[in-house]
Amino acid sequence: MSISEKPIKSDDLKSLRDKNIFWNLPTDDLIEKTIQLNQGMLTDTGALAVNTGTYTGRSPKDKFIVEDEITKDSIWWGEVNQPLQPEIFENLYKKVISYLENKDVYIRDSYVCASSEYRLNVKIITETPWQNLFANNLFLRPTKVELENFVPHWEIIVASGFYANPEIDGTRQSNFTIINFKRKKILIGGSAYTGEIKKSVFTILNFILPKERKVLPMHCSANIGAKNDTAIFFGLSGTGKTTLSADPDRELIGDDEHGWDETKIFNFEGGCYAKCVNLTKEKEPQIFNAIKKGTLLENIKFYPGTNKVDYTNTSITENTRAAYPLHFIENAVEPSVGSLPKNIFFLTCDAFGILPPISKLTPGQAMYHFISGYTAKVAGTEAGVNEPQATFSACFGEPFLPLHPTQYAEILGDKIKKHNVKVWLINTGWSGGEYIVGERINLKYTRAMISSVLEGHLEGVEFNEDNFFGLAIPTSCPNVPTEILDPRNTWIDKYRYDAIAENLASMFKDNFKKYSEFANVEILKGGPSIKSPIL
């Protein structure tokens, strides 16, 4: 298959012609209809607040890819990508269309990829007006002239009120997300969580772009400075990806999904889907100010008796979200395209207190840590988590990878070497001990380290190599206390540091075993290697 194939024919609307079809409604109309249907309410800033129901996050175990001649020998099959037979998809597809015949539907014509040469037109059909608002906010918005001749390359059908029968329909449970590359359709049912829409599109781009166009798709944020210097930030939830990329002194290219070709970085999306738990104007002013009329807020709670959002209230979920167009961020780049990156930051919140607050990676280490995608859950943030737990997600986005992680890592390694890109590992987690014992690294120090990299202040600094991961640690950094740069020095109990460091290195190695069969020698050498005995 190819992006350049003829666009698909839309056959989903034939049986709906006599029903109410609301096509490309303006934002105000979508908000009004949501309120009229008693599906949401306005906050004191004018944002629309809704509850996504049973599912307040993605359900990765209920995502399927149709197995056919396009996917059979290409997809990285397993827990991440579960196969579904074409006949099962067709039967379920017919049921969903039949279900929608008795419903109002909301259609949004949009596209993805800010770089015109990769543009993919996407038609989104939703059951609720606020899901349509989400699509309007998150994807790129065609002009009026473009809408007149709009023809979709892909279609997404979202029937959040349709529930599958697993025994008959071949799903795991009543909710499902199914991607069909041959039919170029995505079918979502049984869940109203809008993140399923966003990430299913990311998944198809993760398949199409590297295979056909040698473009690296990335789950990352990106910004650009006054000197035309692009920086990329990778990191799992809670590592500071959105916070650190939203720099008032730099322009935002995008906060979550990008492509990297031979000449540039480009955003896949036209909006942001920011976590807003514990959001404050002081800590994240750009995100805070973006939550206004037109923004969609999910699963938040209000202060009693008001329509003012209590961002500290996580009684529904910790995964509270705000979806808004990119231009709601004052210093966003439009079109959201940037130059080739000069620096890449891998962000991790190491709750074990082992990794340095900043270290420089070789290309081999960059590929290894990219595949590893490490962070650590902190005790108390999830039910049943009583001590730090290592978390690994390949390429910082494993649930969205149709191809084997080493394929993405090799493209990354080639681009790093070809364009002489510097790669840095940034620990936004703990220092001086593990969680509770130590202290979280001060955000102002993390910002100072990143600023020093971007401004070139570390180019003449001496680096030392740590004994467990082989990471290059700077001996000094402007506006950062020298004593915190080497994490071992911050621990009172050095023996305990060594024991936990060796254990964390073992976790990395154990996790990497499932990828090692397809990893080249350079990648394998980029992993942990204890240089000297524990003292």
C-alpha angles and dihedrals in degrees: 000000000000140000087235093061118116111279117262123263113246108232097157096089101053094091092042099056095105093048132078110284115179107199123197094335116191118255094256092054093049091051092047093050091048091054093044090054090049090240097125148357139220123259124219089267093052097256119139114243120202139169116230093206125219095001118057094166141024121294103218094179089062097055117107138181120208110244111225141128091295097051107024097089099024108051123089093237120202138076092337097046114033118190123236123188118243094239091056090052092049093051092049091044091056091050092051093050090048089050092052092051088081095045140075108250131203119212127198125189109206142142141218133221116055090217106086095217091065098037114146119192113220128190114203120198114191137179096220131048093229092057086055089051088054090054090049091051099043104040130057116275121228119223120250090259091050091050091058091066099026115148119176125234091191136018130209118199115195116191100169093172095052114096122197124223103230094204092055104025100045097238127128093240139340097295125066147165115203127184119200111189094183094051091033092225134128118206120199123180142161095024131080095192104125094208087078088066094049097046096044088060090048088052094055091048089050087059102039104041103051095039098047107021105024088237116148110229111208137195094215147104123246138195138175134219135218090268091059090254112150121206127194126208122200122184144131123247113302097021096103101256096141094036096051096043092051093081116162089212093056134051119248117236093180143317106229125007130037145157128224119204132165096288111023155004117251134185118242092205143051098218149028132257100197128183108237105187108136090000115172133177090233097055100035109015096164094055093041092053091047091065098092140106108336095027119117116220119196129206098343126145130223131228105263114279094006142082091231113119119243101208091186092062110098098165091123097037142321086234096080110159143196120204116195139150116270092244088066084078105081097219098039118138116240119225087030098232128124141184124268110294122260096188135028123196123202106200122204132171099214105194089182090069093228109113120078118256087241133010137160122239132211116228090260092050090046091056092045095049090042090057091043096051093190133192134136131239113232122232112262098023093095133030111267095016105121100157136022113295125197114236124194126189116174114243087357088283111058097157089063100048115108091174129058111278093238090065091061092042093054091052088050092049092050092051093046091054097040095051098032094238119178117226123204133189111216121193111205091174133079137337133185093030141346124296112313092011096060133033132254113256109261112257091225089059091050090050090048091052093050091046090051090054093047092047093047096244094136096054095095097035123113117243131208126203120237119229100235110039102019091237120162108237120194115235091218140013129186115259092006124104107250092220094067096054094081104051095204090062091059094059119089090201103055093177091058091049090053093048094049092043091054090048092050090049088053090052089055091051094047092049092049095055091086091059101037096089091069099032120106124231095262092055093047091051089054093072131094117301121176106227100191139014119278108263 
